[in-house]
Amino acid sequence: MIQDGYGDWLLTWKDIEIREDDIDIDVEDGQVVVTAYIETWFDVDLRLGTSICGTGHYVNLYCKYYPDTGDMKLIYFIHYADGEVSVEKEPEYFDRSEKQMILHLMRKRGIDEQISMLMKSN
């Protein structure tokens, strides 16, 4: 991660990975929605403001992308050691450079082609 001029920590290419089989493309309410699981290789406490380091808890991080509008959001769930799962949460901020990087990774994994095939089948 790198720190921006405002003191916020931003993700870099070394911090995340998106695999092709971790991407799901659906149509919800007539709108295409791309959901990608993001492997986290960074300090989630520092970036997301959680307090899970050393607790046995872990975070699952996802990106929801709406290609029709270009909207994108990060969401995460905390999985507690006792088996409970938190409600969906969003980070306090999601920088434009992070959005571009994540979109690039999803496109590299073929989402444009998958969306095209989905639209032809509907």
Contacts in CASP RR format, 6 or more apart in sequence:
PFRMAT RR
TARGET T0000
AUTHOR 0000-0000-0000
METHOD contacts of the structure
MODEL  1
MIQDGYGDWLLTWKDIEIREDDIDIDVEDGQVVVTAYIETWFDVDLRLGT
SICGTGHYVNLYCKYYPDTGDMKLIYFIHYADGEVSVEKEPEYFDRSEKQ
MILHLMRKRGIDEQISMLMKSN
1 9 0 8 1.000
1 10 0 8 1.000
1 11 0 8 1.000
1 12 0 8 1.000
1 15 0 8 1.000
1 42 0 8 1.000
1 43 0 8 1.000
1 46 0 8 1.000
1 47 0 8 1.000
2 9 0 8 1.000
2 10 0 8 1.000
2 12 0 8 1.000
3 9 0 8 1.000
3 10 0 8 1.000
4 10 0 8 1.000
4 95 0 8 1.000
8 93 0 8 1.000
8 95 0 8 1.000
9 46 0 8 1.000
9 47 0 8 1.000
10 95 0 8 1.000
10 97 0 8 1.000
10 98 0 8 1.000
11 42 0 8 1.000
11 47 0 8 1.000
11 98 0 8 1.000
11 101 0 8 1.000
12 101 0 8 1.000
13 101 0 8 1.000
14 41 0 8 1.000
15 40 0 8 1.000
15 41 0 8 1.000
15 42 0 8 1.000
16 38 0 8 1.000
16 39 0 8 1.000
16 40 0 8 1.000
16 41 0 8 1.000
16 42 0 8 1.000
16 61 0 8 1.000
16 101 0 8 1.000
16 102 0 8 1.000
16 105 0 8 1.000
17 38 0 8 1.000
17 39 0 8 1.000
17 41 0 8 1.000
17 105 0 8 1.000
18 36 0 8 1.000
18 37 0 8 1.000
18 38 0 8 1.000
18 39 0 8 1.000
18 63 0 8 1.000
18 102 0 8 1.000
18 105 0 8 1.000
18 106 0 8 1.000
18 109 0 8 1.000
19 37 0 8 1.000
19 39 0 8 1.000
19 109 0 8 1.000
20 109 0 8 1.000
20 110 0 8 1.000
22 36 0 8 1.000
22 37 0 8 1.000
22 38 0 8 1.000
22 39 0 8 1.000
23 34 0 8 1.000
23 35 0 8 1.000
23 36 0 8 1.000
23 37 0 8 1.000
23 106 0 8 1.000
23 109 0 8 1.000
23 110 0 8 1.000
23 111 0 8 1.000
23 114 0 8 1.000
24 34 0 8 1.000
24 35 0 8 1.000
24 36 0 8 1.000
25 32 0 8 1.000
25 33 0 8 1.000
25 34 0 8 1.000
25 35 0 8 1.000
25 111 0 8 1.000
25 114 0 8 1.000
25 115 0 8 1.000
25 118 0 8 1.000
26 32 0 8 1.000
26 33 0 8 1.000
26 35 0 8 1.000
27 33 0 8 1.000
27 118 0 8 1.000
27 122 0 8 1.000
31 66 0 8 1.000
31 68 0 8 1.000
31 69 0 8 1.000
32 66 0 8 1.000
32 67 0 8 1.000
32 68 0 8 1.000
32 115 0 8 1.000
32 118 0 8 1.000
32 119 0 8 1.000
33 64 0 8 1.000
33 65 0 8 1.000
33 66 0 8 1.000
34 63 0 8 1.000
34 64 0 8 1.000
34 65 0 8 1.000
34 66 0 8 1.000
34 67 0 8 1.000
34 106 0 8 1.000
34 111 0 8 1.000
34 115 0 8 1.000
35 62 0 8 1.000
35 63 0 8 1.000
35 64 0 8 1.000
35 65 0 8 1.000
36 62 0 8 1.000
36 63 0 8 1.000
36 65 0 8 1.000
36 102 0 8 1.000
36 105 0 8 1.000
36 106 0 8 1.000
36 109 0 8 1.000
37 60 0 8 1.000
37 61 0 8 1.000
37 62 0 8 1.000
38 61 0 8 1.000
38 62 0 8 1.000
38 63 0 8 1.000
38 74 0 8 1.000
38 102 0 8 1.000
40 59 0 8 1.000
40 61 0 8 1.000
43 53 0 8 1.000
44 50 0 8 1.000
44 52 0 8 1.000
44 53 0 8 1.000
44 59 0 8 1.000
44 61 0 8 1.000
44 76 0 8 1.000
45 51 0 8 1.000
45 52 0 8 1.000
45 53 0 8 1.000
47 91 0 8 1.000
48 59 0 8 1.000
48 61 0 8 1.000
48 76 0 8 1.000
48 89 0 8 1.000
48 91 0 8 1.000
49 91 0 8 1.000
49 92 0 8 1.000
50 57 0 8 1.000
50 59 0 8 1.000
50 78 0 8 1.000
52 58 0 8 1.000
52 59 0 8 1.000
52 78 0 8 1.000
55 81 0 8 1.000
56 81 0 8 1.000
57 78 0 8 1.000
57 79 0 8 1.000
57 80 0 8 1.000
57 81 0 8 1.000
58 78 0 8 1.000
58 79 0 8 1.000
59 76 0 8 1.000
59 77 0 8 1.000
59 78 0 8 1.000
59 79 0 8 1.000
60 76 0 8 1.000
60 77 0 8 1.000
60 79 0 8 1.000
61 74 0 8 1.000
61 75 0 8 1.000
61 76 0 8 1.000
62 74 0 8 1.000
62 75 0 8 1.000
62 76 0 8 1.000
63 72 0 8 1.000
63 73 0 8 1.000
63 74 0 8 1.000
63 75 0 8 1.000
63 102 0 8 1.000
63 106 0 8 1.000
64 72 0 8 1.000
64 73 0 8 1.000
64 75 0 8 1.000
65 71 0 8 1.000
65 72 0 8 1.000
65 102 0 8 1.000
65 103 0 8 1.000
65 106 0 8 1.000
65 111 0 8 1.000
66 72 0 8 1.000
67 111 0 8 1.000
67 115 0 8 1.000
72 94 0 8 1.000
72 99 0 8 1.000
72 102 0 8 1.000
72 103 0 8 1.000
73 90 0 8 1.000
73 94 0 8 1.000
74 90 0 8 1.000
74 91 0 8 1.000
74 94 0 8 1.000
74 98 0 8 1.000
74 102 0 8 1.000
75 88 0 8 1.000
75 89 0 8 1.000
75 90 0 8 1.000
76 88 0 8 1.000
76 89 0 8 1.000
76 90 0 8 1.000
76 91 0 8 1.000
77 85 0 8 1.000
77 86 0 8 1.000
77 87 0 8 1.000
77 88 0 8 1.000
77 89 0 8 1.000
78 85 0 8 1.000
78 86 0 8 1.000
78 89 0 8 1.000
79 85 0 8 1.000
79 86 0 8 1.000
80 86 0 8 1.000
END
